Amino acid sequence: MTSALASFAVVLIVVDAAVLLTALGWLRRSSQAYALKNLSARHTLETLRRIHELTSNVAGRVEDHLSRVEEISRELASMQAAPGGMAETAVVDAVSRIVDMNRELAGQLVEAKRKLARQADAMAGQAVSARADLATGLPNRRAFDDELGRRFAQWQDQQVPLSVVLIDVDQLTDLQSRHGPESVDELLRGVGQRLADTMRATDLVARYGPDQFAMLLPGTSLAQARSAVERFRTEIAAQPYFIEGEQVKITISEGVANAMPGDDLRTLTRRTTAALIASRKAGRNCAHSHDGHFCEAIAALDHSGEVTASFPRDLLRLASRFKAEPAAPHTDALTGLANRRAFFETLRRRIAGRHVENPHLTLMLVDVDGMRQLNQAHGHLVGDMILRVISQIVRTATRSHCDLAARYEGSKFAVILIDMPPTDTLAVAERVRRAVGACKLMAEGRDLKVTVSIGLAEWTLGTDAVALIKSAEQALNAAKGAGRNRIQTHSPYQQSTAEHAPPASRPLDVA
């Protein structure tokens, strides 16, 4: 009887210990999961204080329970040592008391677990209000939406460029089914940290969805954002990731769009999502951008860091999309730049706003050399794609928050440069000329060599828009007449052009 009773008591203590370990293990996991540095300090300390009280109470109750069990065990031992041994009623009473105590402790542990669950929910609510994602420690979707609203208002008021990126982590569902959600959370933390390390200090990366991140790139044009997202994609693909000691291959799919006239938050988000969907449909591990008209794949960088563009055979399908997309009244449908009408209106307005203390305004005309021959040799669709590539180069080389880049006519682009001295405008023109000359273009498997000629004219007090355009055209014609692939400036004081051409031994340098 005594050995059976002792065994029964051991079983009860083991059950008690199992219940306690379950509760404490659950507490430990909850504390680790929710004790994030991004939470409000006051709320976090208050919640941790309550959890500490619960832990202390549970430990005290267990200690009291064990003391009472030990006391009953001593009573049973003394009864067994007494003359006549233990009465059956005493044994039954002792067992009954142990069972009642076990039931009481189990109820207390269940109640403690419920309180811990409520505290965990409270901390989760604090995390949301503190705008932190629990799994990665990054800002959450609420924080991203708030910052997007603020940056979008800044773009509307000050025309500071704004690009938005959505990122899918590819095959995350398969990894979660194979390795479990906790391992995937660790993986997401690694991807999020890699994205944050690759960004600038002014950018924002956030956990947007279960397998998604979102990024804000303020002060970034679409052309610059296209280069950035390709850099993000290659960085993630090159980084080794491990789950439970097993190396896994992680890739991302991206969509990017920038704020444009006529946008609101809904249309900007919708265009970014459309670009991401295009990357999914293209097989993932790639990036697309939406320029306000349609989605376009972002060319991968080659080993030298230069852009490699190629023109597929199904250009007819792309041409049909050009025709199907409605054009904005002030936007060129092909390039996404301002159109001729917007250029003239802006130039007249900028000239009217010039004054003696701040006179700098320069007009830059860029023309593709030999465009007619390129169209004849490869077709107008290839010519259209060349113009789109050059438009992106022009947009990247200028300041979209104050300068204006426009499709002037045919193969010509016009750029209005504001508050920039002549030496700086010449440097901008040279950046455009060099970038076009270094760009690797292919059509039907053959390399295309494309260059541009550039004319610059600086505005002077008393000059109207027509006279300034005429001066820039004279400089552009002089550059073409001098052999193309060079820059000419029109002197407003001598009414002549000055050539900025490289020596013959260095055809892409400016003397």
C-alpha positions as CSV (number, residue, x, y, z in Angstrom):
1,M,0.0,0.0,0.0
2,T,2.8,2.4,0.9
3,S,4.7,1.8,-2.3
4,A,1.6,2.2,-4.3
5,L,0.8,5.5,-2.6
6,A,4.4,6.7,-3.1
7,S,4.2,5.9,-6.8
8,F,0.9,7.7,-7.0
9,A,2.4,10.8,-5.3
10,V,5.3,10.7,-7.7
11,V,2.9,10.5,-10.7
12,L,1.1,13.5,-9.4
13,I,4.3,15.5,-8.9
14,V,5.4,14.6,-12.4
15,V,2.1,15.8,-13.7
16,D,2.5,19.0,-11.7
17,A,6.0,19.5,-13.1
18,A,4.9,18.9,-16.7
19,V,2.1,21.5,-16.3
20,L,4.5,23.9,-14.8
21,L,7.2,23.4,-17.5
22,T,4.6,23.9,-20.2
23,A,3.4,27.1,-18.7
24,L,6.9,28.4,-18.1
25,G,8.1,27.4,-21.6
26,W,5.1,29.1,-23.1
27,L,6.0,32.2,-21.0
28,R,9.6,32.1,-22.2
29,R,8.6,31.9,-25.9
30,S,6.0,34.7,-25.5
31,S,8.6,36.9,-23.8
32,Q,11.2,36.4,-26.5
33,A,8.7,36.9,-29.3
34,Y,7.3,40.1,-28.1
35,A,10.1,41.8,-26.3
36,L,11.1,44.0,-29.3
37,K,13.2,47.1,-29.0
38,N,10.8,49.0,-31.2
39,L,8.0,48.8,-28.6
40,S,7.1,51.8,-26.4
41,A,9.4,51.6,-23.4
42,R,6.7,52.5,-20.9
43,H,4.2,49.9,-22.2
44,T,7.0,47.3,-22.4
45,L,8.1,47.8,-18.8
46,E,4.6,47.7,-17.5
47,T,3.8,44.5,-19.4
48,L,7.0,42.8,-18.3
49,R,6.3,43.8,-14.7
50,R,2.9,42.0,-14.9
51,I,4.5,39.0,-16.5
52,H,7.1,39.0,-13.7
53,E,4.3,39.1,-11.1
54,L,2.6,36.1,-12.8
55,T,5.8,34.2,-12.9
56,S,6.5,34.8,-9.2
57,N,2.9,33.9,-8.3
58,V,3.1,30.6,-10.3
59,A,6.5,29.7,-8.7
60,G,5.1,30.5,-5.2
61,R,2.0,28.4,-5.8
62,V,4.1,25.4,-7.0
63,E,6.4,25.7,-4.0
64,D,3.5,25.8,-1.7
65,H,1.9,22.8,-3.4
66,L,5.1,20.8,-3.0
67,S,5.4,21.8,0.6
68,R,1.9,20.6,1.3
69,V,2.5,17.3,-0.6
70,E,5.6,16.8,1.5
71,E,3.7,17.5,4.7
72,I,1.1,14.9,3.8
73,S,3.8,12.4,2.9
74,R,5.3,12.9,6.4
75,E,1.9,12.3,8.0
76,L,1.6,9.1,6.1
77,A,5.1,8.0,7.1
78,S,4.4,8.7,10.8
79,M,1.1,6.7,10.5
80,Q,2.9,3.8,9.0
81,A,5.5,3.8,11.8
82,A,2.8,3.9,14.5
83,P,1.6,0.7,16.2
84,G,-1.1,-0.9,14.1
85,G,0.0,0.7,10.8
86,M,-2.1,3.1,8.7
87,A,-5.8,2.9,8.7
88,E,-7.4,2.7,5.3
89,T,-9.5,5.8,5.9
90,A,-6.3,7.8,6.6
91,V,-4.8,6.7,3.3
92,V,-7.9,7.6,1.4
93,D,-8.0,11.0,3.1
94,A,-4.4,11.7,2.2
95,V,-4.8,10.7,-1.4
96,S,-8.0,12.8,-1.6
97,R,-6.2,15.9,-0.2
98,I,-3.3,15.4,-2.7
99,V,-5.8,15.1,-5.6
100,D,-7.7,18.3,-4.4
101,M,-4.4,20.2,-4.2
102,N,-3.3,19.0,-7.7
103,R,-6.7,20.1,-9.1
104,E,-6.3,23.5,-7.4
105,L,-2.8,24.0,-8.7
106,A,-3.8,23.0,-12.2
107,G,-6.6,25.5,-12.1
108,Q,-4.2,28.2,-11.0
109,L,-1.8,27.3,-13.8
110,V,-4.5,27.5,-16.4
111,E,-5.6,30.9,-15.0
112,A,-2.0,32.1,-15.1
113,K,-1.7,30.9,-18.8
114,R,-4.8,32.9,-19.6
115,K,-3.4,36.0,-18.0
116,L,-0.1,35.5,-20.0
117,A,-2.1,35.2,-23.2
118,R,-3.9,38.5,-22.4
119,Q,-0.5,40.1,-21.7
120,A,0.8,38.7,-25.0
121,D,-2.2,40.2,-26.8
122,A,-1.6,43.5,-25.1
123,M,2.1,43.5,-26.2
124,A,1.0,42.6,-29.8
125,G,-1.4,45.6,-29.7
126,Q,1.4,47.8,-28.4
127,A,3.7,46.6,-31.3
128,V,1.0,47.6,-33.8
129,S,0.6,51.0,-32.2
130,A,4.4,51.3,-32.0
131,R,4.4,50.4,-35.8
132,A,6.8,47.5,-35.5
133,D,6.7,44.1,-37.1
134,L,7.0,41.4,-34.5
135,A,8.9,38.8,-36.6
136,T,11.5,41.0,-38.3
137,G,11.8,44.1,-36.0
138,L,11.2,46.3,-39.1
139,P,8.5,48.9,-39.4
140,N,5.1,47.3,-40.1
141,R,2.5,48.1,-42.8
142,R,0.9,50.8,-40.7
143,A,4.3,52.6,-40.3
144,F,4.9,52.3,-44.1
145,D,1.5,53.7,-45.0
146,D,1.9,56.6,-42.7
147,E,5.4,57.4,-44.1
148,L,4.1,57.0,-47.6
149,G,1.3,59.5,-47.0
150,R,3.8,62.0,-45.6
151,R,6.3,61.5,-48.5
152,F,3.5,61.7,-51.0
153,A,2.3,65.0,-49.6
154,Q,5.9,66.3,-49.8
155,W,5.9,65.3,-53.5
156,Q,2.7,67.1,-54.1
157,D,3.9,70.3,-52.4
158,Q,7.5,70.4,-53.4
159,Q,7.8,67.9,-56.3
160,V,10.4,65.9,-54.5
161,P,10.6,62.6,-56.5
162,L,9.2,59.5,-54.8
163,S,9.5,55.9,-55.8
164,V,7.7,53.0,-54.2
165,V,8.9,49.3,-54.3
166,L,7.0,46.1,-53.5
167,I,9.1,43.0,-53.0
168,D,8.0,39.3,-52.9
169,V,10.2,36.7,-51.3
170,D,9.9,33.8,-53.8
171,Q,8.9,30.3,-52.7
172,L,8.4,31.3,-49.1
173,T,5.2,29.2,-48.8
174,D,7.2,26.0,-49.8
175,L,9.9,26.8,-47.3
176,Q,7.4,27.3,-44.5
177,S,5.7,24.0,-45.2
178,R,9.1,22.2,-45.2
179,H,10.8,24.0,-42.2
180,G,8.0,25.6,-40.2
181,P,7.0,29.2,-39.5
182,E,9.7,29.9,-36.9
183,S,12.5,29.0,-39.3
184,V,10.9,31.2,-42.0
185,D,10.7,34.1,-39.6
186,E,14.4,33.9,-39.1
187,L,14.9,33.8,-42.8
188,L,12.7,36.9,-43.2
189,R,14.8,38.7,-40.6
190,G,17.9,38.0,-42.7
191,V,16.3,39.2,-45.9
192,G,15.0,42.4,-44.2
193,Q,18.4,43.1,-42.7
194,R,20.1,42.7,-46.1
195,L,17.6,45.1,-47.7
196,A,18.1,47.6,-44.9
197,D,21.9,47.3,-45.3
198,T,21.7,48.0,-49.0
199,M,19.5,51.1,-48.7
200,R,20.3,54.7,-48.0
201,A,19.7,56.2,-44.6
202,T,16.8,58.3,-46.1
203,D,15.0,55.2,-47.5
204,L,12.5,53.0,-45.6
205,V,12.0,49.3,-45.7
206,A,9.0,47.7,-44.0
207,R,7.3,44.3,-43.6
208,Y,4.3,44.7,-45.8
209,G,2.7,41.3,-45.8
210,P,3.4,37.6,-44.9
211,D,6.0,37.2,-47.7
212,Q,6.3,40.9,-48.8
213,F,8.5,43.9,-48.0
214,A,7.9,47.4,-49.2
215,M,10.3,50.3,-49.7
216,L,10.1,54.0,-50.0
217,L,12.8,55.8,-52.0
218,P,12.4,59.5,-51.6
219,G,14.3,61.9,-53.8
220,T,14.6,59.0,-56.4
221,S,13.5,59.2,-60.0
222,L,12.1,56.1,-61.7
223,A,15.3,55.6,-63.6
224,Q,17.3,55.7,-60.4
225,A,14.8,53.4,-58.7
226,R,15.1,50.9,-61.5
227,S,18.9,50.7,-60.9
228,A,18.3,50.4,-57.1
229,V,15.8,47.5,-57.3
230,E,18.1,45.6,-59.6
231,R,20.9,46.1,-57.1
232,F,18.6,44.8,-54.3
233,R,17.7,41.7,-56.3
234,T,21.3,40.8,-57.0
235,E,22.3,41.4,-53.4
236,I,19.6,39.0,-52.1
237,A,20.4,36.4,-54.7
238,A,24.1,36.4,-53.9
239,Q,23.7,36.2,-50.1
240,P,23.8,32.6,-48.5
241,Y,20.8,31.7,-46.3
242,F,20.5,28.7,-44.0
243,I,17.5,27.0,-42.4
244,E,18.4,24.3,-39.8
245,G,21.9,24.0,-41.2
246,E,20.7,23.6,-44.8
247,Q,21.6,26.3,-47.3
248,V,18.6,27.5,-49.3
249,K,18.4,29.7,-52.4
250,I,16.5,32.9,-51.8
251,T,15.3,35.2,-54.6
252,I,13.0,38.2,-54.7
253,S,10.6,39.6,-57.3
254,E,10.1,43.4,-57.4
255,G,7.8,46.0,-58.7
256,V,8.5,49.7,-58.7
257,A,6.6,52.9,-59.7
258,N,7.1,56.6,-59.0
259,A,4.7,59.4,-58.2
260,M,3.5,61.1,-61.3
261,P,1.1,64.0,-62.1
262,G,-2.5,62.9,-61.5
263,D,-1.5,60.2,-59.0
264,D,-3.0,59.7,-55.6
265,L,-2.0,57.1,-53.0
266,R,-4.4,54.5,-54.5
267,T,-3.2,54.8,-58.1
268,L,0.5,54.9,-57.1
269,T,0.1,51.7,-55.0
270,R,-1.9,50.1,-57.8
271,R,0.8,50.7,-60.4
272,T,3.5,49.4,-58.0
273,T,1.4,46.3,-57.5
274,A,0.9,45.8,-61.2
275,A,4.7,45.9,-61.7
276,L,5.1,43.3,-59.0
277,I,2.5,41.1,-60.7
278,A,4.3,41.4,-64.0
279,S,7.5,40.1,-62.3
280,R,5.5,37.1,-60.9
281,K,4.1,36.3,-64.3
282,A,7.6,36.6,-65.9
283,G,8.8,33.7,-63.7
284,R,10.0,35.6,-60.6
285,N,13.5,36.5,-59.6
286,C,13.2,39.7,-61.7
287,A,11.9,43.3,-61.5
288,H,9.5,45.4,-63.5
289,S,8.7,49.1,-63.4
290,H,5.4,50.9,-64.2
291,D,6.0,54.3,-65.9
292,G,2.4,55.4,-65.9
293,H,1.5,53.6,-69.1
294,F,2.6,50.0,-68.9
295,C,5.0,47.7,-67.1
296,E,8.5,47.2,-68.4
297,A,11.2,44.6,-67.4
298,I,14.3,46.0,-65.8
299,A,17.4,45.0,-67.6
300,A,19.9,43.0,-65.5
301,L,23.4,44.5,-64.9
302,D,26.3,42.8,-66.5
303,H,29.6,42.2,-64.6
304,S,30.9,45.6,-65.5
305,G,27.9,47.4,-64.0
306,E,26.7,48.6,-67.3
307,V,23.1,48.2,-68.5
308,T,22.6,45.7,-71.2
309,A,19.4,46.2,-73.3
310,S,18.1,43.9,-76.0
311,F,15.1,44.0,-78.2
312,P,13.0,40.9,-78.5
313,R,11.3,39.6,-81.7
314,D,7.8,40.2,-80.3
315,L,8.2,44.0,-80.6
316,L,4.8,44.1,-82.4
317,R,3.1,43.2,-79.2
318,L,4.9,46.0,-77.4
319,A,3.9,48.4,-80.2
320,S,0.2,47.5,-79.7
321,R,0.5,48.4,-76.1
322,F,1.9,51.8,-77.0
323,K,-1.2,52.4,-79.0
324,A,-3.6,51.0,-76.5
325,E,-2.4,53.0,-73.5
326,P,-4.0,56.5,-73.3
327,A,-1.5,59.3,-73.1
328,A,-1.7,62.0,-70.4
329,P,-2.2,65.5,-71.8
330,H,1.3,66.7,-70.8
331,T,3.2,63.4,-71.1
332,D,4.9,61.8,-74.1
333,A,3.4,58.3,-74.5
334,L,6.6,56.7,-75.8
335,T,9.2,58.0,-73.3
336,G,7.1,59.0,-70.3
337,L,8.8,62.4,-70.3
338,A,7.0,65.7,-70.6
339,N,5.7,66.3,-74.2
340,R,6.4,69.3,-76.5
341,R,3.4,71.2,-75.2
342,A,4.5,70.9,-71.6
343,F,8.0,71.9,-72.5
344,F,7.0,75.2,-74.1
345,E,4.6,76.1,-71.3
346,T,7.3,75.3,-68.7
347,L,10.0,77.2,-70.5
348,R,7.9,80.3,-70.8
349,R,6.9,80.1,-67.2
350,R,10.5,79.6,-66.0
351,I,11.8,82.5,-68.1
352,A,9.1,84.8,-66.7
353,G,10.2,83.8,-63.2
354,R,13.9,84.6,-63.8
355,H,15.3,87.8,-62.2
356,V,18.6,89.6,-62.1
357,E,19.7,88.1,-58.7
358,N,19.1,84.5,-59.9
359,P,19.5,84.4,-63.7
360,H,20.8,80.9,-64.4
361,L,18.6,79.0,-66.9
362,T,20.1,76.8,-69.6
363,L,18.4,74.9,-72.4
364,M,20.0,71.6,-73.5
365,L,18.9,69.9,-76.7
366,V,19.9,66.2,-77.2
367,D,19.6,64.5,-80.6
368,V,20.2,60.9,-81.4
369,D,22.9,60.7,-84.1
370,G,21.9,58.8,-87.3
371,M,18.3,58.1,-86.1
372,R,17.0,57.9,-89.6
373,Q,19.5,55.3,-90.6
374,L,18.8,53.2,-87.4
375,N,15.1,53.2,-88.3
376,Q,15.8,52.2,-91.9
377,A,18.2,49.4,-90.8
378,H,16.2,47.9,-87.9
379,G,12.7,49.3,-88.0
380,H,10.8,52.0,-86.1
381,L,10.1,49.7,-83.2
382,V,13.8,49.3,-82.5
383,G,14.1,53.1,-82.9
384,D,11.3,53.6,-80.3
385,M,13.1,51.4,-77.8
386,I,16.4,53.3,-78.4
387,L,14.5,56.5,-77.6
388,R,13.1,55.0,-74.4
389,V,16.6,54.0,-73.2
390,I,18.0,57.4,-73.9
391,S,15.0,59.1,-72.2
392,Q,15.9,57.1,-69.0
393,I,19.5,58.2,-69.3
394,V,18.4,61.9,-69.7
395,R,16.0,61.6,-66.7
396,T,18.7,60.1,-64.5
397,A,21.3,62.7,-65.3
398,T,19.0,65.6,-64.4
399,R,17.3,66.7,-61.2
400,S,13.6,65.8,-61.5
401,H,12.5,68.0,-58.6
402,C,13.6,71.2,-60.4
403,D,14.8,70.5,-64.0
404,L,12.4,69.5,-66.8
405,A,13.2,66.7,-69.3
406,A,10.9,66.5,-72.3
407,R,10.5,64.8,-75.7
408,Y,11.0,67.8,-78.0
409,E,10.4,66.3,-81.4
410,G,11.3,63.1,-83.3
411,S,14.7,61.9,-81.9
412,K,15.3,65.2,-79.9
413,F,15.1,65.7,-76.2
414,A,15.0,69.1,-74.4
415,V,16.1,69.7,-70.8
416,I,15.6,72.9,-68.9
417,L,18.3,73.3,-66.3
418,I,17.5,75.7,-63.5
419,D,20.0,77.6,-61.2
420,M,23.0,75.9,-62.6
421,P,26.2,77.7,-63.7
422,P,27.6,77.0,-67.2
423,T,30.3,74.6,-65.9
424,D,27.8,72.4,-64.2
425,T,25.4,72.4,-67.2
426,L,28.4,71.2,-69.4
427,A,29.1,68.4,-66.9
428,V,25.4,67.3,-67.1
429,A,25.6,67.2,-70.9
430,E,28.8,65.2,-70.8
431,R,27.2,62.7,-68.4
432,V,24.4,62.2,-70.9
433,R,26.8,61.9,-73.8
434,R,29.1,59.4,-72.1
435,A,26.2,57.2,-70.7
436,V,24.6,56.9,-74.2
437,G,27.9,56.0,-75.8
438,A,28.7,53.4,-73.1
439,C,25.2,51.8,-73.2
440,K,25.2,48.3,-74.7
441,L,22.2,47.9,-77.1
442,M,21.4,44.9,-79.2
443,A,18.9,44.3,-82.0
444,E,18.4,40.9,-83.7
445,G,21.6,39.6,-82.1
446,R,23.8,42.5,-83.3
447,D,25.4,45.3,-81.2
448,L,24.1,48.8,-81.8
449,K,26.4,51.8,-81.4
450,V,24.3,54.8,-80.5
451,T,25.6,58.3,-79.8
452,V,24.1,61.7,-79.3
453,S,25.0,65.3,-80.1
454,I,24.1,68.1,-77.6
455,G,23.6,71.8,-77.9
456,L,23.6,74.2,-74.9
457,A,22.3,77.7,-74.7
458,E,22.2,79.9,-71.6
459,W,19.4,82.4,-71.1
460,T,20.2,86.1,-70.7
461,L,18.0,88.9,-69.4
462,G,15.7,90.1,-72.1
463,T,15.8,86.9,-74.2
464,D,12.4,85.2,-74.8
465,A,11.7,81.5,-75.2
466,V,11.8,81.5,-79.0
467,A,15.2,83.2,-79.1
468,L,16.6,80.7,-76.5
469,I,15.3,77.7,-78.4
470,K,16.9,79.1,-81.6
471,S,20.3,79.5,-79.9
472,A,20.2,75.9,-78.6
473,E,19.3,74.6,-82.0
474,Q,22.2,76.5,-83.5
475,A,24.5,74.9,-81.0
476,L,23.0,71.4,-81.7
477,N,23.4,71.9,-85.5
478,A,27.0,73.0,-85.0
479,A,27.7,69.8,-83.0
480,K,26.3,67.6,-85.7
481,G,28.1,69.5,-88.4
482,A,31.4,69.1,-86.5
483,G,31.2,65.3,-86.6
484,R,28.5,64.3,-84.1
485,N,28.9,62.7,-80.7
486,R,30.0,66.0,-79.2
487,I,28.7,69.1,-77.3
488,Q,28.4,72.7,-78.5
489,T,27.5,75.7,-76.4
490,H,26.0,78.9,-77.7
491,S,27.6,82.0,-76.2
492,P,24.9,84.7,-75.5
493,Y,27.5,87.4,-75.5
494,Q,29.4,86.6,-78.7
495,Q,26.4,85.1,-80.6
496,S,28.6,82.2,-81.6
497,T,29.1,78.5,-80.7
498,A,32.0,77.0,-78.8
499,E,32.9,73.4,-79.5
500,H,33.5,70.9,-76.6
501,A,34.9,68.0,-78.7
502,P,37.4,65.3,-77.6
503,P,40.7,64.8,-79.3
504,A,40.8,62.0,-81.9
505,S,42.7,59.6,-79.6
506,R,40.0,59.8,-76.9
507,P,36.7,59.9,-78.7
508,L,34.5,59.9,-75.5
509,D,36.4,62.6,-73.5
510,V,35.7,66.3,-73.4
511,A,38.7,68.6,-73.8
